[in-house]
Amino acid sequence: MCNEFLQDVEKRLANRVQLTTDGHKMYLNAVIDAFADEIDYAQLVKLYGGDLEGQKRYSPAQWQGSKKTVILGDPDPVHISTSYVERQNHIYSVALFYMHYNFVRIHQSLRVTPAMAAGVTGKLWSIHDIVMMTENRSVAAAA
């Protein structure tokens, strides 16, 4: 899945880009397979301490720092960060939540979705409908 995704990304790019991933080993081969040496690629691994007291409380371990490692090309050290994509993922997850809440989930008091109650749509949407809408939009934007 990761390989297919990155190969698709590579086909859509017209210029060399800088990419930062976390330390998940799966990304190493997938990035190299998709981009060969036509990318500036680094990994950012967040380091956490083994706070035993924190583990007893079910709290996350104490963050102690990050290690930046250049994998391919010449990535700009200032831009070796996973924060950009993490922020974007957060935005998309909020949008997906609201889309589901308003178009897919039937609310008990309304007996329909909020979008149906407001007259925005006349049908009950499914997750498949949302996926198809985003895919159709991507195809239209690419044309």
N, C-alpha and C positions, 0 to 999 in steps of 0.2 A: 504494500500500500504506500509506504513512504517513497519507495523507488519510483512508482508510477506518478505520484504527486510531483516529485522534484523534476522528473523528466518532462512533465507537462509544463511546469513553471519555466524550465529552461527553454522550451520551444516558444514561449510567449515573450521572452525578453529580447530586446534589440541590442542592449548594451551590457557590458560587464557590470556586475553588482557585488556588493559586500553582503555576506550572510554570516549571521552568528546563530549557533544552536547551543543548547545545553550539552552536557556530556554524554548523552545517550549514544551508545556505540552504534546503534542502527543508522544514525545520521552520517557517520564517517563514509561508509561505502556508498550510501545512496547519493550523497553530494558528489563524490568523486565520479561515480557512474554517470550521473546526469550532466555534470559540468566539465569533467576532465580537469584541465588546469585553467579554464576560462572563468574563474571566480576568485574573489578575495574572501576566504573563509576562515573563520575563527570559532573556537568554542569558549564558552564562559561557564565554568563550573562553580557553583555556589558551595561553599564549605560550611558545614555545621558541626558544632561541638556535641560531645556525648554527655549532655547534662542529665545525669541519672534522676535527679529530683524532678526535672521537667518531664521525663518519661513516665514517672509515677503519676503525674497530674494530667497525663494525656495532652500535654502542650507540645508544640513544635520545638525541636532542638534549637539551641542558641546559634544564630548566624555569626560566623567568625570572619567571613571575607569571601572573596571570589578569586579564581585563578583564570587568567586569560591565556589561551594557547592558540597561536597562529597555526593553521593546518595547511592552507594553500594560499598562494598569491601574496598580496601585500595589503592586508586589511588595515584601515586606519584605527589605531588603538583607542582613539576617542570614541569611535562608534561601535566598539565591540560591546554589544549589549543585547540582552533578550527583552528588555523593557518595552521596546517599540512593538514587538509582536504580542507580548503579553497584554499590553494596553489595548491593542486592536482586538485580540481574542475576547477581552472583557467586554468591549463595546458590542461585538457581535453576539456574545452570549446574552447580554441584556436585551438586545433587539429580538433575538430568537425567543426569549422568555415572553416578551410582550406580544409578539406575533402569535405564539401558542395560546397565551392567556386570552387574547381578544378574538381569535379566529377559529381555534381548534377546541378549546375547553368549554363544554356546556356548563353554565353556571346554574346552580340549584334554584336560586330565587328567580332567575330570568327564564329558565327552561330552554334557553338558546345561548349562543355565544354573545358577548357584548357587541361584536361587529354586526351580527344579525339583528340584534335588538335596536341598534342605532341606524339600521337600514344601509350600512356600508356594503354588505354582501347578502345575497339571498341563499347562500349554501353553507353547510358545515364543512370547513376545510379540514384536511388531513395533513400530517407531516409531509407526506408525498407531494401534496399540492404546494407546500412552501418550498420544498426542494426544487420542484419543477419550475416554480416562479423565478427562483434565483438562477437556475441553469439557463432558462430562456433569456433572462436579463443579461447574463454573461455572454451568451451567443450574440445577442443584439448589439451589445457594446463592442464586441470584437469585429463586427461587420462594418 
